[in-house]
Amino acid sequence: MSGRDVLITGIGLVSCLGEGAETHQRLLSSGEARPVVDTERFPPFPIHPLPAIDWNLQIPKRGDQRQMETWQRLGTYAAGLALDDAGIKGDEALCASMDMIVGASGGERDVAVDADILAQSRLRPDVEVLLNEKLTTDLRPTLFLAQLSNLLAGNISIVHKVTGSSRTFMGEEGSGIAAIETAAARIRAGQATHVLVGAAYQTEHPDMLLGFELGGYLHRGPHASVWKRAGMEGGGVVSGSGAAFLVLESRDHAAGRGRKAYAELGKIASGRARRGTALEPALAAMLQEMGADKADLVVSGASGAHEPTAAEAAVLQRLGLPVRGWSTLAGHLRDAQFPFSVALAALAVGEGVAYPSSDDLERPVDGAVETVLATTVGYHYFEGMALVTAAK
C-alpha cells in the first residue's frame, strides 16, 4: 500500500438508463435495467438515446448552455456529477488545483448546411464557387470553433472552475483509454494529487452515425445482446449517447480530506492490435499481463462489432471468467466506453456484488466481488484493460 495508490472517489454517469452513479448502481444491481432503444429516428439503425436531462442542475447559466453543443453539455454535466459525488464541487481550492484529462472528438457538423451544399453541388458545375459562397454566408466562424476537441475541457473549466492542468486526447475508444491511463500514471508519479477524467459521446446526430456506417459497423434491425449480433444484419454496433467522468485521487490526498473511495484503480494496459488473426492472441497476452485470472468479474465494454467482440468473448471464455457486457443495455459510447467500464467496475467493487447477467451467455457469480477487470476492445482499433479492486 502506498500514498500514491490511485483511488476512485467520484463517479458521474449519464446513459439511456438515466443519470448518476446511484441510479446506474441500483438498476444494474437489481437486474431491473432494460435497454432503452430508439428504432424510429435513424432507420434501419437502432440507437440508445439520452434520457431527459435538466441541464440547469449542473450548468446553471443559460449563456453557457447555448454556446455548447450537446456532446459538450453532456460531458460538462457528467463532470459536475462526478465532482458532486466526490465532494469537490464548489471547493475553490480543490478545483483550482485539480488536473483534468478528457477524451473527446471534434464537434457536431451543421447537417442542414452540409445537405444544402451536397444538393446544390449536383445542380451546379462551379462547385468551387459554390463552396466559397457557402463559406462566406452559411458557415459561421463559431461553428468552426465548436469543432475543437479541447472545448469540452474548456467548458468544464468555465462551469465547474477546474483550473489545474488540462489535457485532451482524441482517437475514439483510444481517447478514453489514454485519458484514464495517463491520469493514473500522473498520480502514481506524484505529478498530480487529484484528477477529473472522462469523456462524452452524443450519437443522435447523422454525421456521427455516418462515421460508423461508412465502415460497415452499424447493426441493423431488431436489438440483440452484444454477444449475439454475429451473423445478424449489419456490423454489430448499436451506438448510444452518454458520458462517464471519474475523480481519481492519490490515497494520501483522499485520506487528507477524509474521503471514502469506491475502489482502487490498479494496473492498466492498452494496445492497438490489428484486427484479424492478430487480435485474439494480443488480447490473451494482455489478459496474462494484467493477471486477469485473479478477477471475480469482467465488466466488458464490448461494442458488438462482430470480429473484436468474438475475439474478446473467446479469450475470456478460455480463462473461465464471468463477464457482463453492459453495452447491451446502454449502447456503444465510443470515447466514453472505457471510462464507463471502469466506473461500472468501481461500483460493483464498492458494493462487493456482481451485477446480475442480462444475457444467458453471462454466467452467475458466486461469492463476494473484490476484483473486477474492466475492458474495452474497440470496434476498429484500440483495446484497454484495468484492474479495479476493493479500496483498503
C-alpha positions in Angstrom: 0.0 0.0 0.0 1.3 3.4 -1.0 0.3 7.0 -0.5 0.3 7.3 -4.3 -2.2 4.5 -4.9 -5.0 5.6 -7.2 -8.4 5.7 -5.7 -11.8 6.4 -7.4 -13.6 8.8 -5.2 -16.2 10.3 -7.5 -18.3 8.9 -10.4 -20.6 10.8 -12.8 -22.6 8.8 -15.3 -25.2 9.6 -18.0 -26.7 7.0 -20.3 -30.0 5.9 -21.7 -30.6 4.2 -18.3 -30.6 7.6 -16.5 -28.1 9.8 -14.7 -25.8 9.4 -11.7 -23.8 6.6 -10.1 -26.6 5.7 -7.7 -29.2 5.3 -10.5 -26.9 3.0 -12.5 -25.8 1.0 -9.5 -29.4 0.4 -8.4 -30.7 -0.6 -11.9 -27.8 -2.8 -12.7 -27.6 -4.5 -9.3 -31.3 -5.2 -9.1 -31.5 -6.7 -12.6 -34.2 -4.2 -13.4 -32.2 -2.4 -16.2 -33.6 -2.8 -19.6 -32.1 -1.4 -22.9 -33.7 1.8 -24.0 -33.7 1.6 -27.8 -35.0 4.1 -30.4 -35.7 2.5 -33.7 -37.7 5.3 -35.3 -35.3 8.2 -35.8 -32.5 6.7 -37.8 -33.9 3.6 -39.5 -32.6 1.0 -40.1 -30.2 1.7 -37.3 -31.3 1.5 -33.7 -29.7 3.8 -31.1 -29.7 4.2 -27.3 -30.8 7.8 -26.8 -30.1 10.3 -24.0 -32.7 10.4 -21.1 -34.4 13.7 -20.3 -31.9 16.0 -18.7 -32.4 19.2 -16.8 -29.1 20.9 -17.9 -29.7 23.7 -15.3 -28.8 21.3 -12.5 -25.1 21.2 -13.5 -24.8 24.1 -16.0 -26.8 26.9 -14.3 -26.0 29.7 -16.8 -28.2 29.6 -19.9 -25.4 31.5 -21.8 -23.0 28.7 -21.1 -25.6 26.1 -22.3 -26.3 28.0 -25.5 -22.7 28.1 -26.7 -22.2 24.4 -26.2 -23.2 21.6 -28.5 -25.0 18.6 -26.9 -21.8 16.5 -26.5 -20.2 19.4 -24.6 -23.2 19.9 -22.4 -23.3 16.1 -21.8 -19.7 16.0 -20.8 -19.9 19.1 -18.6 -23.0 17.7 -16.9 -21.4 14.3 -16.1 -18.2 16.1 -14.9 -20.4 18.1 -12.5 -22.0 14.9 -11.3 -18.6 13.4 -10.6 -17.4 16.4 -8.7 -20.6 16.5 -6.6 -20.2 12.8 -5.9 -16.6 13.3 -4.7 -17.5 16.3 -2.5 -15.2 18.6 -4.5 -17.7 20.7 -6.5 -17.8 24.3 -5.1 -14.5 23.9 -3.2 -12.5 26.6 -4.9 -9.1 25.5 -3.6 -9.6 21.8 -4.6 -11.0 22.7 -8.0 -8.2 25.2 -8.7 -5.5 22.6 -8.0 -7.3 19.8 -9.8 -5.9 18.4 -13.1 -8.3 17.4 -15.9 -7.9 14.8 -18.7 -10.6 14.4 -21.3 -11.2 12.0 -24.2 -13.0 14.0 -26.9 -13.8 14.0 -30.6 -14.4 17.0 -32.8 -17.8 18.7 -32.6 -21.1 18.1 -34.4 -21.4 19.4 -38.0 -24.2 21.7 -39.3 -26.1 19.0 -41.1 -28.5 21.4 -42.8 -25.7 23.3 -44.4 -23.9 20.0 -45.4 -27.1 18.7 -47.0 -27.7 22.0 -48.9 -24.1 22.0 -50.2 -24.4 18.4 -51.4 -27.8 19.1 -53.0 -26.6 22.2 -54.9 -23.4 20.6 -56.0 -25.4 18.2 -58.1 -27.1 21.1 -59.9 -24.1 23.5 -60.4 -20.9 22.9 -62.4 -19.0 25.5 -60.5 -18.6 23.6 -57.2 -15.5 25.6 -56.1 -17.5 28.9 -56.5 -20.4 27.3 -54.6 -18.1 26.3 -51.7 -16.7 29.8 -51.5 -20.2 31.3 -51.4 -21.2 29.0 -48.5 -18.0 29.8 -46.6 -19.0 33.5 -46.6 -22.7 33.1 -46.0 -23.8 29.8 -44.3 -20.8 28.7 -42.3 -20.5 30.7 -39.1 -17.0 31.3 -37.5 -18.4 30.0 -34.2 -19.2 26.7 -35.9 -15.5 26.1 -36.7 -14.6 26.9 -33.1 -17.2 24.4 -31.9 -15.4 21.6 -33.6 -12.3 22.0 -31.4 -11.9 18.9 -29.3 -10.5 20.7 -26.3 -13.6 22.9 -25.9 -15.2 20.2 -23.7 -12.3 20.6 -21.2 -12.6 24.4 -21.6 -16.3 24.4 -20.8 -15.8 22.2 -17.8 -13.2 24.7 -16.6 -15.5 27.6 -17.1 -18.6 26.0 -15.5 -17.0 24.0 -12.7 -13.8 26.1 -12.1 -11.5 23.1 -12.6 -8.4 25.1 -13.5 -5.4 23.0 -13.0 -3.6 21.5 -15.9 -5.7 20.3 -18.8 -5.1 17.6 -21.5 -7.4 16.3 -24.3 -6.9 13.1 -26.2 -8.5 12.2 -29.5 -9.0 8.8 -31.1 -12.4 7.3 -30.3 -12.2 4.4 -27.7 -8.4 5.1 -27.6 -9.0 8.6 -26.3 -10.9 7.3 -23.2 -8.3 4.6 -22.6 -5.4 7.1 -22.9 -7.1 9.6 -20.6 -7.6 7.0 -17.8 -4.1 5.6 -18.2 -2.4 9.0 -18.2 -4.4 10.2 -15.2 -3.5 7.2 -13.1 0.2 7.4 -14.2 0.4 11.1 -13.2 -0.9 10.3 -9.7 1.4 7.3 -9.3 4.4 9.5 -10.3 3.5 12.2 -7.8 2.7 14.7 -10.6 -0.9 15.1 -9.6 -2.9 14.5 -6.4 -6.5 14.6 -7.8 -7.7 14.4 -11.4 -11.0 14.7 -13.2 -11.0 12.3 -16.1 -13.6 11.1 -18.6 -15.4 11.5 -21.9 -18.8 12.0 -23.5 -20.4 10.9 -26.8 -23.5 12.1 -28.5 -24.7 9.7 -31.2 -28.0 11.4 -32.0 -26.6 13.2 -35.0 -26.5 11.9 -38.5 -22.8 12.6 -39.1 -21.9 10.5 -36.0 -23.8 7.5 -37.3 -22.4 8.1 -40.8 -18.9 7.7 -39.4 -19.8 4.2 -38.2 -21.7 3.1 -41.2 -19.1 4.1 -43.7 -17.0 1.3 -42.3 -20.0 -1.1 -42.2 -20.1 -1.2 -38.4 -23.7 -0.4 -37.5 -26.2 -3.1 -36.5 -29.4 -3.2 -38.5 -32.8 -4.5 -37.4 -34.0 -5.8 -34.0 -31.9 -5.1 -31.0 -29.9 -8.0 -29.6 -27.3 -8.7 -27.0 -23.7 -7.7 -27.9 -22.7 -11.3 -27.7 -25.3 -12.5 -30.2 -25.1 -10.0 -33.1 -22.6 -12.0 -35.2 -24.5 -13.3 -38.2 -27.2 -10.7 -37.9 -27.6 -7.9 -40.5 -25.0 -5.1 -40.3 -21.8 -4.8 -38.4 -23.0 -5.2 -34.8 -22.6 -1.8 -33.2 -25.6 -0.1 -31.6 -24.3 3.3 -30.5 -25.6 5.3 -27.6 -25.4 8.7 -26.1 -23.7 9.0 -22.7 -20.8 10.2 -20.6 -18.6 9.0 -17.8 -16.3 11.1 -15.6 -14.3 9.9 -12.6 -12.5 11.7 -9.8 -9.2 9.9 -9.2 -7.1 10.8 -6.1 -4.0 9.6 -4.5 -4.5 7.7 -1.3 -2.8 10.4 0.7 -5.0 13.2 -0.8 -8.2 11.3 -0.2 -7.3 10.4 3.3 -6.3 14.1 4.0 -9.8 15.2 3.3 -11.4 12.2 4.9 -12.9 10.9 1.7 -14.0 7.3 1.3 -13.3 5.6 -2.1 -15.4 3.4 -4.2 -12.4 1.3 -5.3 -8.7 1.3 -6.1 -7.6 1.6 -9.7 -4.8 -0.9 -10.3 -2.9 -2.0 -13.3 -3.9 -0.6 -16.7 -2.9 -1.9 -20.1 -3.5 -0.6 -23.6 -2.8 -1.7 -27.1 -3.6 -1.3 -30.8 -3.5 -4.7 -32.3 -4.5 -5.3 -35.9 -8.0 -6.7 -36.3 -8.0 -10.2 -37.8 -6.0 -13.2 -36.6 -3.6 -11.0 -34.5 -6.3 -9.7 -32.2 -7.2 -12.7 -30.2 -3.5 -13.6 -29.2 -2.9 -9.9 -28.4 -5.9 -9.9 -26.0 -4.8 -13.1 -24.5 -1.3 -11.6 -23.8 -2.9 -8.5 -22.3 -5.0 -10.6 -20.0 -2.0 -12.5 -18.9 -0.1 -9.3 -18.3 -3.0 -7.9 -16.2 -3.2 -11.1 -14.0 -6.8 -11.3 -15.1 -7.2 -14.8 -13.6 -7.5 -13.1 -10.2 -10.6 -11.2 -11.3 -14.0 -12.2 -9.8 -15.9 -10.5 -12.7 -15.2 -8.8 -16.1 -17.1 -5.6 -16.9 -16.8 -5.6 -20.6 -17.3 -2.6 -22.9 -17.7 -5.0 -25.9 -19.1 -2.9 -28.8 -21.0 -5.7 -30.5 -18.8 -5.3 -33.6 -18.5 -8.9 -34.9 -14.8 -9.6 -35.1 -13.5 -7.8 -31.9 -16.4 -8.9 -29.8 -16.0 -12.5 -30.8 -12.2 -12.3 -30.1 -12.8 -10.9 -26.6 -15.5 -13.5 -25.8 -13.2 -16.3 -26.9 -10.3 -15.3 -24.7 -12.5 -14.6 -21.7 -14.3 -18.0 -22.1 -11.0 -19.8 -22.2 -10.0 -18.2 -18.9 -13.4 -19.1 -17.5 -14.1 -15.5 -16.4 -17.7 -14.4 -15.8 -18.5 -11.4 -17.9 -21.1 -8.6 -18.1 -21.5 -6.8 -21.4 -23.1 -3.5 -20.4 -23.3 -2.1 -23.9 -26.3 -4.4 -24.5 -28.1 -2.1 -22.1 -26.6 1.3 -22.8 -25.0 1.1 -26.2 -21.5 1.8 -27.5 -20.4 5.2 -26.2 -17.2 5.4 -28.2 -14.9 7.9 -26.5 -16.6 7.3 -23.1 -16.5 3.5 -23.4 -13.5 2.8 -21.2 -14.3 5.4 -18.5 -17.8 3.9 -18.4 -16.4 0.4 -18.0 -14.1 1.5 -15.2 -16.9 3.3 -13.5 -19.2 0.3 -13.5 -16.4 -1.9 -12.3 -15.8 0.5 -9.4 -19.5 0.5 -8.5 -19.5 -3.3 -8.5 -16.4 -3.5 -6.2 -17.9 -0.8 -3.9 -20.9 -3.0 -3.3 -19.0 -6.2 -3.4 -21.6 -7.9 -5.5 -21.7 -8.9 -9.2 -24.3 -7.4 -11.5 -26.9 -10.0 -12.5 -26.5 -11.2 -16.0 -28.5 -9.6 -18.8 -27.9 -12.5 -21.2 -28.0 -16.3 -21.0 -24.3 -16.4 -22.1 -23.3 -14.4 -18.9 -22.9 -16.9 -16.1 -23.8 -16.2 -12.5 -21.1 -15.3 -9.9 -21.0 -16.8 -6.5 -19.4 -15.1 -3.6 -18.1 -11.6 -3.0 -16.6 -9.4 -5.7 -13.4 -7.8 -4.7 -11.5 -7.6 -8.0 -13.1 -6.6 -11.3 -11.5 -6.4 -14.7 -12.8 -3.5 -16.9 -12.3 -3.9 -20.6 -12.8 -2.1 -23.9 -12.0 -3.6 -27.2 -12.5 -1.0 -29.9 -14.8 -1.7 -32.8 -11.9 -0.7 -35.2 -8.8 0.0 -33.2 -7.6 0.3 -29.6 -8.1 -2.0 -26.6 -7.7 -1.3 -22.9 -8.0 -3.1 -19.6 -7.9 -2.0 -16.0 -8.0 -4.0 -12.7 -10.3 -2.4 -10.2 -10.1 -3.7 -6.6 -11.6 -3.0 -3.2 -10.2 0.1 -1.5 -8.2 -0.7 1.6 
